[in-house]
């Protein structure tokens, strides 16, 4: 399957929680940020993660973000799902690093960020695309267990930047006063992101778009 053609489709109502996309300019990576608690995955074009593959059922599975857990639900799909090679029956709790396979054909890597007893975000990585579900601020840095978006860059701190949404505005801020981020070529501690804003964090270059 050509994962570059995998898209979030969704109905008009679902589109409301698609906040934006961070595209990495120097590596083949894209993070789709969604403020929601549930994603429907399947071959039907109304699904949030649309997988046009004949091994995938029309409504194959659901990814759920709850306060205390990230969950994955097999919707009685025809070809089933596995988690780390073991069959999935009904609802399971996802752990950071789990590998989930749908229909024996599509493999997704799971990233879960926990803070105390609560789950702050869950990410599904499919090829170059990542689908990040969260209802809180998004942390960016080098520490994989403490960040939502992990960047392997020696000039980036363990926790380097924060992305949050205030009403319809996306705000990115540096978490280190001595290490500003670069927005459209200018150093700043905090900035609102507009469509196709260029961002540089350490040596990592990104573009934000709605």
Backbone as a chain_set.jsonl record, in Angstrom:
{"seq": "XXXXXXXXXXXXXXXXXXXXXXXXXXXXXXXXXXXXXXXXXXXXXXXXXXXXXXXXXXXXXXXXXXXXXXXXXXXXXXXXXXXXXXXXXXXXXXXXXXXXXXXXXXXXXXXXXXXXXXXXXXXXXXXXXXXXXXXXXXXXXXXXXXXXXXXXXXXXXXXXXXXXXXXXXXXXXXXXXXXXXXXXXXXXXXXXXXXXXXXXXXXXXXXXXX", "coords": {"N": [[0.833, -1.202, 0.0], [0.504, 2.238, -0.753], [1.456, 4.439, 1.468], [1.642, 7.152, 1.335], [-0.628, 8.075, 0.255], [-2.494, 7.83, 2.153], [-5.015, 9.342, 4.017], [-6.559, 11.707, 6.268], [-9.902, 11.727, 6.186], [-12.833, 12.016, 6.909], [-16.039, 13.383, 8.052], [-17.893, 16.472, 7.652], [-18.481, 17.353, 10.258], [-16.529, 16.054, 11.785], [-14.221, 17.264, 10.865], [-13.829, 19.507, 12.396], [-12.149, 18.99, 14.533], [-9.615, 18.726, 13.524], [-6.684, 20.185, 13.877], [-4.259, 21.066, 12.721], [-1.188, 20.711, 10.768], [2.128, 19.646, 11.154], [4.882, 19.767, 9.182], [7.928, 18.259, 8.449], [10.855, 19.551, 7.062], [13.338, 18.504, 6.335], [13.295, 15.792, 6.648], [11.296, 12.913, 5.841], [8.53, 13.317, 7.114], [5.456, 13.835, 8.822], [3.178, 15.375, 10.967], [-0.042, 15.089, 11.987], [-2.247, 16.963, 13.815], [-4.753, 16.5, 16.17], [-7.493, 17.477, 18.072], [-9.229, 15.548, 19.823], [-11.106, 12.717, 21.072], [-11.417, 10.339, 19.835], [-10.817, 8.249, 17.014], [-11.939, 6.975, 13.976], [-11.131, 4.183, 12.053], [-10.719, 2.858, 8.834], [-11.893, 1.415, 5.667], [-13.956, 2.779, 4.572], [-14.843, 5.916, 3.239], [-15.802, 7.787, 5.026], [-14.369, 7.48, 7.285], [-11.983, 8.559, 9.762], [-9.236, 7.988, 9.634], [-8.463, 6.981, 6.65], [-8.136, 4.073, 4.902], [-7.473, 2.794, 2.009], [-7.496, -0.159, 1.293], [-7.941, -3.546, 0.394], [-7.791, -5.444, 2.375], [-8.694, -4.254, 4.614], [-11.49, -3.604, 6.68], [-14.614, -1.862, 6.133], [-15.359, -0.265, 8.33], [-13.099, -0.573, 10.485], [-11.651, -0.345, 12.951], [-11.333, 1.451, 16.096], [-9.626, 4.14, 17.558], [-9.127, 5.309, 20.78], [-8.922, 7.977, 23.081], [-8.684, 8.333, 26.433], [-9.006, 9.654, 29.789], [-7.507, 8.068, 31.583], [-6.312, 6.159, 29.964], [-5.115, 4.971, 26.768], [-6.941, 3.568, 24.205], [-7.686, 0.797, 22.017], [-9.951, -0.461, 19.709], [-11.221, -3.259, 18.147], [-13.522, -3.432, 15.622], [-15.053, -5.79, 15.148], [-13.827, -6.626, 12.78], [-13.243, -7.989, 9.468], [-10.751, -9.2, 8.787], [-9.375, -8.927, 11.099], [-7.204, -7.757, 13.855], [-3.927, -7.262, 15.23], [-1.859, -6.954, 18.162], [1.372, -6.35, 18.789], [1.846, -8.809, 17.601], [-0.035, -10.491, 18.752], [-3.435, -11.61, 18.669], [-6.125, -9.23, 18.627], [-8.908, -8.858, 20.637], [-11.909, -7.396, 20.867], [-11.717, -4.653, 23.061], [-8.616, -3.142, 23.848], [-5.984, -1.917, 25.993], [-3.628, 0.436, 25.044], [-0.07, 0.512, 25.009], [2.916, 2.482, 25.264], [4.885, 2.304, 22.382], [3.722, 0.038, 21.32], [2.992, -2.161, 18.589], [0.595, -2.171, 16.164], [-1.309, -4.117, 13.984], [-3.448, -4.02, 11.22], [-5.84, -5.969, 9.633], [-3.88, -7.729, 8.808], [-2.231, -6.407, 7.12], [-1.697, -3.612, 7.293], [0.518, -1.779, 9.16], [0.936, -0.123, 12.223], [2.65, 2.063, 14.392], [2.589, 2.763, 17.84], [2.531, 5.595, 19.987], [2.46, 6.662, 23.247], [1.841, 9.182, 25.559], [2.176, 9.629, 28.936], [1.276, 11.223, 31.995], [1.744, 11.185, 35.218], [-1.122, 9.758, 36.506], [-2.634, 10.127, 34.28], [-3.347, 10.015, 30.748], [-1.923, 11.855, 28.267], [-1.612, 12.064, 25.5], [-1.975, 10.231, 22.418], [-0.391, 8.659, 19.718], [-0.553, 7.52, 16.4], [1.605, 6.079, 14.132], [2.005, 5.926, 10.741], [3.708, 4.982, 8.134], [5.129, 7.827, 6.709], [3.44, 9.501, 8.018], [1.984, 10.816, 10.993], [-0.548, 10.55, 13.396], [-1.723, 12.488, 15.784], [-3.422, 12.484, 18.735], [-4.87, 14.556, 21.109], [-5.969, 16.438, 23.969], [-4.838, 18.406, 25.32], [-2.023, 20.642, 25.916], [0.742, 20.468, 23.577], [3.811, 18.93, 23.775], [7.165, 19.41, 22.765], [10.293, 18.0, 22.057], [13.43, 16.294, 22.923], [13.125, 14.127, 24.608], [11.664, 11.108, 24.556], [9.708, 9.87, 26.189], [8.54, 11.957, 27.548], [7.499, 13.764, 25.781], [5.184, 14.82, 23.203], [5.716, 15.184, 20.525], [8.559, 13.979, 19.388], [11.87, 14.897, 18.721], [14.867, 14.121, 17.261], [17.454, 15.788, 17.727], [20.479, 17.263, 18.45], [20.631, 19.907, 19.302], [18.282, 20.478, 20.466], [16.398, 20.73, 23.431], [15.54, 18.508, 26.196], [12.832, 18.999, 26.951], [11.585, 21.258, 24.897], [9.851, 22.997, 23.454], [6.448, 24.232, 23.315], [3.206, 23.627, 22.089], [0.071, 25.044, 21.828], [-3.519, 25.441, 21.814], [-5.615, 28.156, 21.582], [-8.77, 29.032, 21.563], [-9.343, 29.396, 18.213], [-6.727, 29.733, 17.56], [-3.341, 28.752, 17.031], [-0.618, 28.474, 19.119], [2.826, 28.656, 19.493], [5.502, 28.134, 21.728], [8.683, 28.753, 23.235], [10.273, 26.782, 25.732], [12.509, 27.43, 27.028], [14.135, 30.23, 27.969], [16.586, 31.037, 27.038], [16.864, 29.863, 24.634], [15.414, 30.646, 22.021], [12.764, 30.054, 19.622], [12.65, 29.954, 16.028], [10.706, 31.837, 13.977], [9.44, 32.259, 10.863], [11.962, 33.266, 10.141], [12.661, 34.92, 12.28], [13.79, 35.28, 15.607], [12.02, 34.264, 18.508], [10.139, 34.099, 21.581], [7.541, 33.296, 21.759], [4.812, 32.701, 19.542], [2.021, 33.197, 17.358], [0.793, 30.821, 15.085], [0.451, 30.942, 11.62], [-1.068, 30.028, 8.455], [1.159, 28.058, 6.665], [3.393, 28.951, 8.083], [6.861, 29.167, 8.724], [9.048, 27.292, 10.776], [11.743, 26.972, 13.032], [13.406, 24.852, 15.157], [16.046, 24.394, 17.131], [18.198, 22.755, 14.985], [16.234, 21.864, 13.389], [13.908, 22.1, 10.835], [10.626, 23.151, 10.1], [7.255, 23.268, 8.786], [4.16, 24.838, 9.343], [0.749, 24.182, 8.775], [-2.737, 24.769, 8.17]], "CA": [[0.0, 0.0, 0.0], [1.225, 3.503, -0.791], [0.973, 5.184, 2.623], [1.619, 8.582, 1.054], [-1.979, 8.415, -0.153], [-3.357, 7.717, 3.309], [-5.453, 10.678, 4.402], [-7.703, 11.872, 7.151], [-11.004, 12.186, 5.335], [-13.779, 12.549, 7.883], [-17.201, 14.155, 7.645], [-17.776, 17.883, 7.983], [-18.471, 17.52, 11.702], [-15.254, 15.581, 12.3], [-13.167, 18.178, 10.45], [-13.662, 20.551, 13.388], [-11.081, 18.709, 15.486], [-8.318, 18.696, 12.857], [-6.128, 21.488, 14.227], [-3.206, 21.492, 11.81], [-0.177, 19.735, 10.381], [3.531, 20.023, 11.192], [5.655, 19.028, 8.182], [9.376, 18.38, 8.593], [11.397, 19.877, 5.746], [14.57, 17.777, 6.032], [13.015, 14.358, 6.722], [9.967, 12.593, 5.323], [7.707, 13.138, 8.316], [4.348, 14.776, 8.921], [2.374, 15.123, 12.16], [-1.385, 15.667, 11.934], [-2.645, 17.188, 15.203], [-6.202, 16.452, 16.299], [-8.027, 17.588, 19.425], [-10.385, 14.667, 19.849], [-10.927, 11.541, 21.917], [-11.723, 9.12, 19.095], [-10.608, 8.195, 15.565], [-12.46, 5.793, 13.296], [-10.175, 3.729, 11.052], [-11.295, 1.858, 7.946], [-11.868, 1.572, 4.209], [-15.039, 3.689, 4.202], [-14.308, 7.264, 3.141], [-16.222, 8.615, 6.16], [-13.46, 7.23, 8.4], [-11.004, 9.604, 10.039], [-8.045, 7.476, 8.957], [-9.011, 6.27, 5.499], [-7.145, 3.115, 4.411], [-8.056, 2.142, 0.829], [-6.852, -1.452, 1.076], [-9.019, -4.542, 0.443], [-7.677, -6.22, 3.606], [-9.271, -3.448, 5.69], [-12.948, -3.509, 6.676], [-15.101, -0.488, 5.934], [-15.143, 0.348, 9.638], [-12.235, -1.648, 10.98], [-11.241, -0.197, 14.347], [-11.424, 2.789, 16.689], [-8.605, 4.555, 18.508], [-9.782, 6.151, 21.769], [-8.095, 8.624, 24.094], [-9.418, 8.598, 27.653], [-8.163, 10.281, 30.82], [-6.583, 7.117, 32.196], [-5.789, 5.139, 29.065], [-5.323, 5.002, 25.323], [-7.569, 2.285, 23.903], [-7.877, 0.392, 20.629], [-11.112, -1.345, 19.64], [-11.487, -3.943, 16.88], [-14.966, -3.379, 15.393], [-15.433, -7.072, 14.525], [-13.334, -6.544, 11.402], [-13.182, -9.273, 8.758], [-9.406, -9.786, 8.834], [-8.845, -8.809, 12.442], [-6.094, -6.896, 14.234], [-3.012, -7.805, 16.219], [-1.027, -6.013, 18.922], [2.648, -7.034, 19.027], [1.736, -10.174, 17.113], [-1.114, -11.222, 19.408], [-4.75, -11.17, 18.2], [-6.902, -8.287, 19.436], [-10.31, -9.208, 20.781], [-12.628, -6.304, 21.523], [-10.995, -3.443, 23.458], [-7.359, -3.31, 24.565], [-5.288, -0.696, 26.4], [-2.375, 0.57, 24.319], [1.127, 0.943, 25.712], [3.886, 3.168, 24.424], [5.721, 1.423, 21.583], [2.977, -1.086, 20.746], [2.817, -2.241, 17.142], [-0.74, -2.667, 15.842], [-1.486, -4.466, 12.571], [-4.846, -4.112, 10.812], [-6.101, -6.804, 8.478], [-2.673, -8.424, 8.392], [-1.616, -5.682, 6.003], [-1.299, -2.248, 7.62], [1.189, -1.755, 10.446], [1.002, 1.191, 12.844], [3.383, 2.136, 15.648], [1.869, 3.567, 18.816], [3.261, 6.375, 20.986], [1.543, 7.114, 24.296], [2.481, 10.013, 26.591], [1.481, 9.637, 30.212], [1.741, 12.17, 33.004], [1.09, 10.703, 36.424], [-2.151, 8.751, 36.237], [-3.41, 10.496, 33.097], [-2.773, 9.892, 29.406], [-2.012, 13.165, 27.637], [-1.742, 11.962, 24.048], [-1.657, 8.97, 21.756], [-0.019, 8.884, 18.324], [-0.389, 6.391, 15.489], [2.526, 6.377, 13.048], [1.737, 5.125, 9.56], [4.631, 5.494, 7.121], [5.66, 9.153, 7.057], [2.412, 10.285, 8.679], [1.649, 10.554, 12.382], [-1.839, 11.085, 13.796], [-1.564, 12.796, 17.201], [-4.66, 12.835, 19.424], [-4.66, 15.15, 22.416], [-6.874, 17.519, 24.363], [-4.048, 19.321, 26.134], [-0.901, 21.224, 25.192], [1.622, 19.512, 22.907], [5.19, 19.159, 24.166], [8.119, 19.064, 21.719], [11.648, 17.913, 22.581], [14.199, 15.088, 22.631], [12.775, 13.042, 25.519], [10.536, 10.405, 23.948], [8.661, 9.542, 27.152], [7.942, 13.169, 28.105], [7.039, 14.655, 24.711], [4.213, 14.33, 22.221], [6.458, 15.159, 19.263], [9.962, 13.785, 19.725], [12.778, 15.274, 17.64], [16.243, 13.718, 17.54], [18.297, 16.901, 17.296], [21.306, 17.574, 19.617], [20.446, 21.293, 19.735], [16.956, 20.59, 21.079], [16.373, 20.288, 24.826], [14.637, 17.416, 26.571], [11.542, 19.644, 26.711], [12.08, 22.474, 24.26], [8.793, 23.91, 23.011], [5.065, 23.854, 23.601], [2.194, 24.075, 21.141], [-1.248, 24.991, 22.438], [-4.594, 26.028, 21.019], [-6.483, 29.081, 22.293], [-9.869, 29.22, 20.621], [-8.924, 28.866, 16.918], [-5.333, 30.118, 17.322], [-2.266, 27.85, 17.443], [0.468, 29.258, 19.699], [4.021, 27.889, 19.816], [6.33, 28.873, 22.683], [9.895, 28.109, 23.724], [10.258, 26.506, 27.162], [13.815, 27.866, 27.518], [14.292, 31.64, 27.613], [17.864, 31.238, 26.369], [16.825, 29.177, 23.343], [14.175, 30.996, 21.306], [12.473, 29.374, 18.366], [12.73, 30.85, 14.879], [9.446, 31.859, 13.242], [9.589, 33.055, 9.629], [13.273, 33.899, 10.119], [12.87, 35.809, 13.419], [13.827, 34.62, 16.904], [10.921, 34.677, 19.37], [9.793, 33.182, 22.662], [6.189, 32.804, 21.544], [4.227, 33.261, 18.325], [0.86, 32.547, 16.769], [1.113, 30.207, 13.812], [-0.459, 31.155, 10.501], [-0.923, 29.017, 7.42], [2.489, 27.973, 6.038], [4.449, 29.532, 8.892], [8.086, 28.373, 8.836], [9.491, 27.15, 12.157], [13.003, 26.285, 13.253], [13.687, 24.515, 16.548], [17.386, 23.842, 16.991], [18.513, 22.663, 13.552], [15.106, 21.206, 12.728], [13.048, 23.04, 10.124], [9.266, 22.659, 9.924], [6.224, 24.168, 8.285], [2.824, 24.629, 9.927], [-0.365, 24.554, 7.897], [-4.072, 24.408, 8.631]], "C": [[0.867, 1.252, 0.0], [0.712, 4.388, 0.33], [0.981, 6.682, 2.388], [0.231, 9.042, 0.641], [-2.968, 8.28, 1.0], [-3.727, 9.114, 3.796], [-6.438, 10.613, 5.553], [-8.816, 12.458, 6.3], [-12.053, 12.845, 6.218], [-14.952, 13.293, 7.274], [-16.985, 15.615, 8.028], [-17.701, 18.131, 9.475], [-17.12, 17.13, 12.279], [-14.121, 16.54, 11.963], [-12.87, 19.229, 11.515], [-12.505, 20.271, 14.342], [-9.718, 18.553, 14.831], [-7.67, 20.072, 13.005], [-5.059, 21.959, 13.256], [-2.182, 20.401, 11.595], [1.206, 20.362, 10.512], [4.286, 19.14, 10.202], [7.136, 19.304, 8.389], [9.993, 18.571, 7.211], [12.601, 19.025, 5.357], [14.435, 16.264, 6.145], [11.581, 14.137, 6.26], [9.043, 12.264, 6.486], [6.665, 14.227, 8.397], [3.493, 14.391, 10.12], [1.046, 15.856, 12.029], [-1.902, 15.753, 13.373], [-4.162, 17.306, 15.285], [-6.583, 16.569, 17.763], [-9.34, 16.816, 19.481], [-10.103, 13.503, 20.781], [-11.136, 10.247, 21.142], [-11.431, 9.287, 17.605], [-11.151, 6.88, 15.023], [-11.527, 5.444, 12.129], [-10.847, 2.695, 10.154], [-11.233, 2.234, 6.487], [-13.004, 2.455, 3.696], [-14.502, 5.124, 4.232], [-14.82, 8.198, 4.236], [-15.287, 8.444, 7.351], [-12.449, 8.363, 8.539], [-9.641, 9.237, 9.459], [-8.548, 6.52, 7.885], [-7.908, 5.398, 4.898], [-7.735, 2.343, 3.229], [-7.329, 0.855, 0.459], [-7.903, -2.538, 1.276], [-8.925, -5.445, 1.678], [-8.379, -5.528, 4.783], [-10.789, -3.395, 5.564], [-13.375, -2.048, 6.54], [-14.989, 0.327, 7.224], [-14.421, -0.701, 10.465], [-11.969, -1.557, 12.481], [-11.424, 1.253, 14.793], [-10.254, 2.983, 17.642], [-9.242, 5.554, 19.464], [-8.769, 6.706, 22.763], [-8.972, 8.956, 25.284], [-8.459, 9.145, 28.698], [-7.106, 9.309, 31.342], [-5.96, 6.121, 31.257], [-5.987, 5.528, 27.603], [-5.828, 3.616, 24.933], [-7.697, 2.064, 22.401], [-8.987, -0.647, 20.616], [-11.229, -1.933, 18.235], [-13.006, -4.019, 16.707], [-15.456, -4.62, 14.643], [-15.041, -7.077, 13.046], [-13.172, -7.931, 10.785], [-11.834, -9.963, 8.927], [-8.686, -9.541, 10.152], [-7.71, -7.818, 12.62], [-5.178, -7.674, 15.176], [-2.31, -6.659, 16.931], [0.22, -6.779, 19.318], [2.564, -8.524, 18.692], [0.622, -10.999, 17.722], [-2.468, -10.706, 18.938], [-5.436, -10.223, 19.179], [-8.353, -8.74, 19.445], [-11.003, -8.1, 21.555], [-11.74, -5.116, 21.802], [-9.721, -3.792, 24.211], [-6.819, -1.938, 24.967], [-3.93, -0.667, 25.719], [-1.258, 1.05, 25.238], [2.066, 1.629, 24.74], [4.763, 2.146, 23.698], [5.005, 0.227, 21.001], [2.932, -0.992, 19.232], [1.47, -2.904, 16.857], [-0.83, -2.927, 14.343], [-2.965, -4.657, 12.284], [-4.954, -4.979, 9.565], [-4.902, -7.59, 7.981], [-1.873, -7.68, 7.35], [-1.032, -4.336, 6.4], [-0.725, -2.216, 9.039], [1.312, -0.328, 10.964], [1.78, 1.095, 14.158], [2.696, 3.122, 16.579], [2.829, 4.315, 19.743], [2.239, 6.918, 21.974], [2.336, 7.964, 25.29], [1.608, 10.055, 27.828], [2.101, 10.677, 31.138], [1.017, 11.828, 34.293], [0.112, 9.585, 36.074], [-2.927, 9.021, 34.952], [-2.619, 10.282, 31.806], [-3.001, 11.21, 28.68], [-2.191, 13.088, 26.124], [-1.484, 10.541, 23.596], [-1.423, 9.281, 20.28], [0.039, 7.552, 17.592], [0.542, 6.822, 14.373], [2.308, 5.386, 11.915], [2.598, 5.672, 8.425], [5.197, 6.831, 7.574], [4.684, 9.974, 7.884], [2.194, 9.831, 10.119], [0.335, 11.253, 12.705], [-1.81, 11.253, 15.311], [-2.895, 13.262, 17.784], [-4.323, 13.399, 20.793], [-5.753, 16.169, 22.689], [-6.154, 18.507, 25.271], [-2.939, 19.924, 25.284], [-0.022, 20.12, 24.611], [3.064, 19.883, 23.233], [6.132, 18.616, 23.092], [9.519, 19.046, 22.328], [12.292, 16.582, 22.261], [13.813, 13.894, 23.495], [11.505, 12.339, 25.035], [9.403, 10.153, 24.931], [7.918, 10.775, 27.659], [7.372, 14.106, 27.054], [5.996, 13.984, 23.834], [4.859, 14.203, 20.846], [7.937, 15.119, 19.618], [10.835, 14.076, 18.513], [14.202, 14.931, 18.057], [17.197, 14.752, 16.948], [19.124, 17.323, 18.512], [21.158, 19.001, 20.13], [19.093, 21.535, 20.403], [16.992, 20.014, 22.48], [15.422, 19.103, 25.007], [13.184, 17.837, 26.396], [11.861, 21.027, 26.165], [10.981, 23.486, 23.929], [7.427, 23.339, 23.336], [4.144, 24.443, 22.542], [0.837, 23.941, 21.81], [-2.255, 25.724, 21.567], [-5.485, 26.868, 21.917], [-7.564, 29.522, 21.321], [-9.428, 28.629, 19.272], [-7.463, 29.161, 16.608], [-4.382, 29.045, 17.832], [-1.088, 28.704, 17.889], [1.637, 28.329, 20.003], [4.935, 28.75, 20.687], [7.57, 28.064, 23.029], [9.777, 27.901, 25.23], [11.586, 26.874, 27.817], [14.055, 29.289, 27.035], [15.594, 31.913, 26.862], [17.92, 30.583, 24.994], [15.514, 29.485, 22.63], [13.98, 30.103, 20.084], [12.496, 30.416, 17.248], [11.431, 30.725, 14.083], [9.603, 32.806, 12.054], [10.873, 33.883, 9.645], [13.589, 34.785, 11.305], [12.813, 35.024, 14.735], [12.714, 35.16, 17.797], [10.712, 33.656, 20.475], [8.425, 32.566, 22.453], [5.603, 33.468, 20.311], [2.978, 32.482, 17.927], [1.237, 32.025, 15.397], [0.024, 30.507, 12.79], [-0.213, 30.084, 9.451], [0.434, 29.158, 6.731], [3.54, 28.814, 6.762], [5.66, 28.602, 8.891], [8.588, 28.434, 10.275], [10.859, 26.491, 12.167], [13.212, 26.116, 14.747], [15.029, 23.793, 16.539], [17.795, 23.89, 15.527], [17.359, 22.098, 12.735], [14.156, 22.239, 12.131], [11.69, 22.393, 9.84], [8.401, 23.705, 9.261], [4.899, 23.811, 8.93], [1.775, 24.997, 8.888], [-1.67, 24.039, 8.503], [-4.756, 23.508, 7.625]], "O": [[1.877, 1.299, 0.703], [-0.335, 5.021, 0.192], [0.382, 7.423, 3.167], [-0.069, 10.236, 0.666], [-4.15, 8.581, 0.841], [-2.857, 9.968, 3.969], [-7.075, 9.584, 5.782], [-8.685, 13.556, 5.759], [-12.155, 14.071, 6.273], [-14.885, 13.772, 6.143], [-15.985, 15.945, 8.666], [-16.958, 19.002, 9.927], [-16.615, 17.807, 13.174], [-13.147, 16.619, 12.711], [-11.773, 19.787, 11.538], [-11.933, 21.204, 14.905], [-8.743, 18.272, 15.527], [-8.068, 21.021, 12.328], [-4.964, 23.158, 12.993], [-2.283, 19.31, 12.157], [1.434, 21.475, 10.04], [4.328, 17.92, 10.355], [7.548, 20.46, 8.491], [9.679, 17.821, 6.287], [12.862, 18.84, 4.168], [15.354, 15.53, 5.78], [10.759, 15.052, 6.285], [8.803, 11.099, 6.803], [6.932, 15.388, 8.088], [3.123, 13.228, 10.278], [1.007, 17.085, 11.969], [-1.986, 14.741, 14.067], [-4.779, 18.099, 14.573], [-6.056, 15.84, 18.604], [-10.414, 17.359, 19.222], [-8.97, 13.329, 21.23], [-11.044, 9.164, 21.72], [-11.748, 10.315, 17.007], [-10.854, 5.808, 15.55], [-11.181, 6.306, 11.321], [-11.475, 1.759, 10.649], [-10.614, 3.228, 6.106], [-13.018, 2.836, 2.526], [-13.782, 5.496, 5.158], [-14.312, 9.312, 4.362], [-15.396, 9.184, 8.329], [-12.107, 9.035, 7.566], [-8.971, 10.078, 8.861], [-8.995, 5.41, 8.172], [-6.881, 5.904, 4.443], [-8.424, 1.343, 3.43], [-6.637, 0.788, -0.557], [-8.681, -2.469, 2.227], [-9.888, -6.144, 1.997], [-8.625, -6.147, 5.818], [-11.318, -3.169, 4.475], [-12.598, -1.129, 6.799], [-14.568, 1.483, 7.196], [-15.033, -1.588, 11.06], [-12.05, -2.556, 13.196], [-11.638, 2.152, 13.98], [-9.933, 2.098, 18.435], [-9.834, 6.539, 19.024], [-7.876, 5.995, 23.224], [-9.897, 9.761, 25.173], [-7.242, 9.104, 28.516], [-5.947, 9.683, 31.521], [-5.151, 5.3, 31.69], [-6.884, 6.294, 27.253], [-5.218, 2.607, 25.286], [-7.8, 3.012, 21.622], [-8.976, -1.594, 21.403], [-11.324, -1.197, 17.253], [-13.698, -4.6, 17.543], [-16.171, -4.522, 13.646], [-15.82, -7.478, 12.182], [-12.988, -8.919, 11.495], [-11.775, -11.166, 9.18], [-7.521, -9.906, 10.304], [-7.303, -7.133, 11.681], [-5.604, -8.622, 15.833], [-2.176, -5.557, 16.399], [0.15, -7.738, 20.086], [3.122, -9.374, 19.387], [0.354, -12.106, 17.255], [-2.651, -9.495, 18.816], [-5.342, -10.389, 20.395], [-8.951, -8.977, 18.395], [-10.732, -7.883, 22.736], [-11.076, -4.612, 20.897], [-9.736, -4.637, 25.106], [-7.157, -0.925, 24.355], [-3.167, -1.629, 25.804], [-1.471, 1.878, 26.123], [2.015, 1.384, 23.535], [5.314, 1.237, 24.319], [5.612, -0.54, 20.254], [2.846, 0.095, 18.66], [1.23, -4.045, 17.252], [-0.474, -2.072, 13.532], [-3.659, -5.367, 13.011], [-4.258, -4.758, 8.574], [-4.906, -8.071, 6.847], [-0.947, -8.232, 6.756], [0.024, -3.953, 5.895], [-1.403, -2.583, 9.998], [1.739, 0.569, 10.237], [1.589, 0.16, 14.936], [2.269, 4.195, 16.15], [3.811, 3.749, 20.222], [1.265, 7.56, 21.58], [3.368, 7.531, 25.802], [0.449, 10.465, 27.775], [3.296, 10.965, 31.066], [-0.165, 12.134, 34.455], [0.475, 8.599, 35.432], [-3.788, 8.227, 34.573], [-1.39, 10.36, 31.787], [-4.142, 11.634, 28.498], [-2.845, 13.945, 25.53], [-0.857, 9.75, 24.3], [-2.156, 10.061, 19.672], [0.603, 6.578, 18.092], [0.291, 7.839, 13.726], [2.41, 4.173, 12.1], [2.268, 6.695, 7.825], [5.69, 6.952, 8.695], [5.049, 11.031, 8.4], [2.214, 8.639, 10.426], [0.129, 12.409, 12.334], [-1.866, 10.266, 16.044], [-3.431, 14.295, 17.385], [-3.572, 12.786, 21.552], [-6.381, 16.693, 21.769], [-6.787, 19.345, 25.914], [-2.916, 19.738, 24.067], [-0.037, 18.985, 25.087], [3.489, 21.013, 22.995], [5.936, 17.517, 22.574], [9.893, 19.977, 23.041], [11.784, 15.82, 21.438], [14.142, 12.758, 23.151], [10.411, 12.901, 25.097], [8.236, 10.216, 24.542], [6.794, 10.662, 28.148], [6.813, 15.147, 27.401], [5.93, 12.759, 23.735], [4.596, 13.258, 20.102], [8.498, 16.108, 20.091], [10.583, 13.574, 17.417], [14.682, 15.399, 19.089], [17.679, 14.608, 15.825], [18.542, 17.709, 19.526], [21.52, 19.283, 21.273], [18.794, 22.644, 20.846], [17.548, 18.937, 22.701], [14.635, 18.752, 24.128], [12.396, 17.127, 25.771], [12.356, 21.881, 26.9], [11.166, 24.691, 24.106], [7.267, 22.146, 23.594], [4.283, 25.602, 22.15], [0.482, 22.869, 22.301], [-1.892, 26.52, 20.701], [-6.044, 26.368, 22.893], [-7.313, 30.28, 20.384], [-9.159, 27.429, 19.213], [-7.0, 28.87, 15.505], [-4.575, 28.493, 18.916], [-0.611, 29.555, 17.138], [1.466, 27.324, 20.693], [5.122, 29.938, 20.424], [7.517, 26.837, 23.108], [9.235, 28.757, 25.93], [11.772, 26.659, 29.015], [14.167, 29.53, 25.833], [15.698, 32.901, 26.136], [18.906, 30.728, 24.272], [14.599, 28.661, 22.638], [14.921, 29.484, 19.588], [12.374, 31.615, 17.502], [11.098, 29.651, 13.581], [9.865, 33.997, 12.222], [10.885, 35.04, 9.225], [14.676, 35.361, 11.357], [11.911, 34.214, 14.95], [12.484, 36.369, 17.843], [11.066, 32.486, 20.325], [8.164, 31.451, 22.907], [5.854, 34.645, 20.052], [2.89, 31.271, 18.13], [1.922, 32.706, 14.633], [-1.166, 30.347, 13.062], [0.746, 29.319, 9.551], [0.803, 30.24, 6.275], [4.466, 29.329, 6.136], [5.512, 27.389, 9.04], [8.559, 29.488, 10.912], [11.111, 25.559, 11.402], [13.2, 27.084, 15.507], [15.136, 22.695, 15.994], [17.743, 24.948, 14.899], [17.492, 21.879, 11.531], [13.665, 23.13, 12.824], [11.613, 21.246, 9.4], [8.765, 24.878, 9.182], [4.551, 22.637, 9.053], [1.902, 26.011, 8.202], [-1.708, 23.044, 9.226], [-5.896, 23.097, 7.841]]}, "num_chains": 1, "name": "protein.A"}
